[in-house]
Amino acid sequence: MHVLIIEDDILLAMNVQVLIEDLGATSTAIVSSESAAVTQAALYRPNLIISDLHLPDGLGASAVKSIRSSFGNIPVVYVTGSADEAARLDPSA
């Protein structure tokens, strides 16, 4: 299973990477921006996306929407410090 981690906090991204690999992910990629996420997904289609909501160049949800439009309904887990923002997300987006 390949997991794409979209997170601009490198320490958090690396911690998530270790946890995901401990749970059985065979490969991971860490990117820190919306544009890098879309590019990376095109290079190696993820089976799961773990994404921050706020990125330096946009939104994690926008990156996920772009990736899903190309590759279908890939499962996603959003990571955020704001429960209110997460509650407003459309889970099908």
PAZAPA-4460 file (N, C-alpha, C; in steps of 0.05 Angstrom, whole numbers, plus 32768, in hexadecimal, padded with zeros to 4 digits):
% residues 93
    n_x    n_y    n_z   ca_x   ca_y   ca_z    c_x    c_y    c_z   seq   type   mol
   8011   7FE8   8000   8000   8000   8000   8012   8019   8000     1      M     A
   800C   802B   7FED   801B   8044   7FEB   800A   805A   7FF8     2      H     A
   8016   8069   800A   8008   807F   8018   8016   8099   8011     3      V     A
   8005   80AD   8009   800F   80C8   8003   8008   80D9   801C     4      L     A
   801D   80E5   8028   801A   80F6   803F   801E   8113   8036     5      I     A
   8009   8123   8039   800A   813F   8031   800A   814F   804B     6      I     A
   8022   8159   8052   8025   8167   806B   803D   817A   806A     7      E     A
   803A   8193   8072   8050   81A6   8070   8061   81A7   808A     8      D     A
   8058   819A   809F   8068   8198   80B7   8078   817E   80B5     9      D     A
   8092   8180   80AF   80A2   8168   80A9   80A3   8154   80C0    10      I     A
   80A4   815E   80D9   80A6   814C   80F0   808C   813C   80F3    11      L     A
   8075   8149   80EF   805C   813B   80F0   805A   8127   80D9    12      L     A
   8062   812F   80C1   8062   811E   80AA   8072   8105   80AF    13      A     A
   808A   8108   80BA   809B   80F1   80BF   808F   80DF   80D5    14      M     A
   8083   80EA   80E9   8075   80DA   80FD   805E   80CA   80F1    15      N     A
   804F   80D6   80E0   8039   80C8   80D2   8044   80B2   80C1    16      V     A
   805A   80B8   80B3   8067   80A4   80A2   806F   808B   80B2    17      Q     A
   807C   808F   80C9   8084   8078   80DA   806B   8068   80E2    18      V     A
   8057   8076   80EB   803E   8068   80F4   8032   8058   80DD    19      L     A
   8030   8064   80C6   8024   8057   80AF   8035   803E   80A6    20      I     A
   804F   8041   80A7   8060   802B   80A0   805E   8014   80B4    21      E     A
   805B   801C   80CE   8057   8008   80E3   803D   7FF9   80DF    22      D     A
   8029   8006   80D3   800F   7FF9   80CE   800F   7FE9   80B4    23      L     A
   8025   7FEA   80A5   8026   7FD9   808E   8029   7FE6   8073    24      G     A
   802B   8000   8072   802F   800D   8058   804A   8004   804C    25      A     A
   804A   7FFD   8033   8062   7FF4   8026   8072   800B   801A    26      T     A
   8065   8022   8015   8074   8039   800C   8064   8052   8013    27      S     A
   8073   8068   8016   8067   8082   801D   8075   8098   800D    28      T     A
   8067   80AE   800A   8073   80C6   7FFF   8069   80DD   8010    29      A     A
   807B   80EF   8016   8074   8107   8025   8077   811F   8013    30      I     A
   8062   812F   8012   8064   8149   8003   8059   815F   8015    31      V     A
   8060   8178   800F   8059   818D   8020   8047   81A3   8013    32      S     A
   803E   819E   7FFB   802E   81B2   7FED   8019   81A5   7FDC    33      S     A
   8005   81B5   7FD5   7FEF   81AB   7FC4   7FFA   81A2   7FA9    34      E     A
   800A   81B3   7F9D   8015   81AC   7F82   8027   8193   7F83    35      S     A
   8037   8191   7F97   8048   8179   7F9A   8038   8160   7F9E    36      A     A
   8022   8162   7FAC   8010   814B   7FB1   8005   8140   7F97    37      A     A
   7FFB   8152   7F86   7FEF   814B   7F6C   8005   813E   7F5A    38      V     A
   801C   814A   7F5A   8032   813F   7F4A   803A   8124   7F54    39      T     A
   803D   8120   7F6E   8046   8107   7F79   8031   80F1   7F74    40      Q     A
   8018   80F7   7F76   8003   80E4   7F71   8003   80DA   7F54    41      A     A
   800A   80EC   7F42   800C   80E5   7F26   8024   80D2   7F21    42      A     A
   8039   80D5   7F30   8050   80C4   7F2E   804C   80A8   7F39    43      L     A
   803D   80A7   7F50   8039   808E   7F5E   801E   8090   7F6C    44      Y     A
   800A   8083   7F60   7FEE   8085   7F6A   7FED   807A   7F87    45      R     A
   7FE3   808B   7F99   7FE0   8082   7FB5   7FC8   8070   7FB9    46      P     A
   7FCA   805F   7FCD   7FB3   804F   7FD6   7FA4   805C   7FED    47      N     A
   7FB2   806F   7FFA   7FA7   807E   8010   7FB5   8099   8011    48      L     A
   7FA6   80AE   8018   7FB1   80C9   801B   7FAC   80D2   8037    49      I     A
   7FC1   80DC   8044   7FBF   80E9   805E   7FC7   8106   8059    50      I     A
   7FB4   8118   805F   7FB9   8134   8056   7FB3   8148   806C    51      S     A
   7FC4   815C   806F   7FBF   8174   807F   7FAB   8184   8070    52      D     A
   7F9D   8196   807E   7F89   81A7   8070   7F97   81C0   8064    53      L     A
   7FA9   81CC   8073   7FB5   81E5   806A   7FD2   81E0   8061    54      H     A
   7FD8   81E9   8049   7FF2   81E5   803D   7FFC   8200   8034    55      L     A
   8016   8203   8030   8021   821D   8028   8015   8228   800E    56      P     A
   800E   8217   7FFB   8004   8221   7FE1   7FE7   821A   7FDC    57      D     A
   7FD8   8212   7FF1   7FBC   820C   7FEC   7FB1   81FB   8003    58      G     A
   7F9F   81EA   7FFB   7F91   81D9   800F   7F95   81BB   8009    59      L     A
   7F97   81AC   801D   7F99   818F   801A   7F81   8184   800C    60      G     A
   7F6A   818E   8014   7F51   8184   8008   7F50   818A   7FE9    61      A     A
   7F5C   819F   7FE0   7F5D   81A5   7FC4   7F70   8191   7FB6    62      S     A
   7F86   818B   7FC3   7F98   8177   7FB7   7F8B   815C   7FB5    63      A     A
   7F7D   8154   7FCA   7F6E   813B   7FCA   7F59   813A   7FB4    64      V     A
   7F4B   8150   7FB1   7F36   8151   7F9C   7F43   814E   7F80    65      K     A
   7F59   815B   7F7B   7F67   8158   7F62   7F71   813C   7F5D    66      S     A
   7F7D   8130   7F72   7F87   8115   7F6F   7F70   8101   7F6A    67      I     A
   7F5A   8104   7F79   7F43   80F2   7F76   7F36   80F6   7F5A    68      R     A
   7F37   810E   7F4F   7F2B   8111   7F34   7F3B   8102   7F1F    69      S     A
   7F54   80FE   7F24   7F65   80EE   7F11   7F65   80D0   7F17    70      S     A
   7F64   80C9   7F30   7F69   80AD   7F38   7F52   809F   7F46    71      F     A
   7F3B   80AD   7F49   7F25   80A0   7F57   7F24   80A6   7F74    72      G     A
   7F12   8099   7F82   7F0C   809E   7F9E   7F20   8091   7FB1    73      N     A
   7F38   809C   7FB2   7F4D   8093   7FC4   7F45   809B   7FE1    74      I     A
   7F47   8088   7FF4   7F41   808F   8010   7F54   80A5   801A    75      P     A
   7F49   80B6   802B   7F59   80CC   8036   7F53   80D0   8054    76      V     A
   7F68   80D7   8062   7F67   80DE   807E   7F72   80FB   8080    77      V     A
   7F61   810D   808A   7F6A   8129   808D   7F75   812D   80A9    78      Y     A
   7F8B   813C   80AB   7F98   8142   80C4   7F97   8160   80C8    79      V     A
   7F8D   8169   80DE   7F8B   8186   80E3   7F89   818B   8101    80      T     A
   7F91   81A3   8108   7F8F   81AB   8124   7F74   81B8   812A    81      G     A
   7F63   81BA   8115   7F49   81C7   8118   7F32   81B4   8113    82      S     A
   7F26   81AA   8127   7F0F   8198   8124   7EF8   81A5   8115    83      A     A
   7EF4   81BF   8119   7EDE   81CE   810C   7EE2   81CD   80ED    84      D     A
   7EFA   81D1   80E4   7F00   81D1   80C8   7EFB   81B5   80BC    85      E     A
   7F04   81A1   80CB   7F01   8185   80C1   7EE4   817E   80C0    86      A     A
   7ED3   8188   80D1   7EB7   8181   80D1   7EA9   818D   80B9    87      A     A
   7EB4   81A2   80AE   7EA8   81AF   8096   7EAF   81A1   807C    88      R     A
   7EC3   818F   807D   7ECB   8182   8064   7EB6   816F   805A    89      L     A
   7EB3   816F   8040   7EA1   815C   8033   7EB1   8142   802F    90      D     A
   7EA9   812C   803D   7EB9   8113   803C   7EBA   8107   8020    91      P     A
   7EA8   810F   800E   7EA9   8104   7FF3   7EBB   8114   7FE1    92      S     A
   7EC4   812B   7FEA   7ED5   813C   7FD9   7EF1   8133   7FD8    93      A     A
***
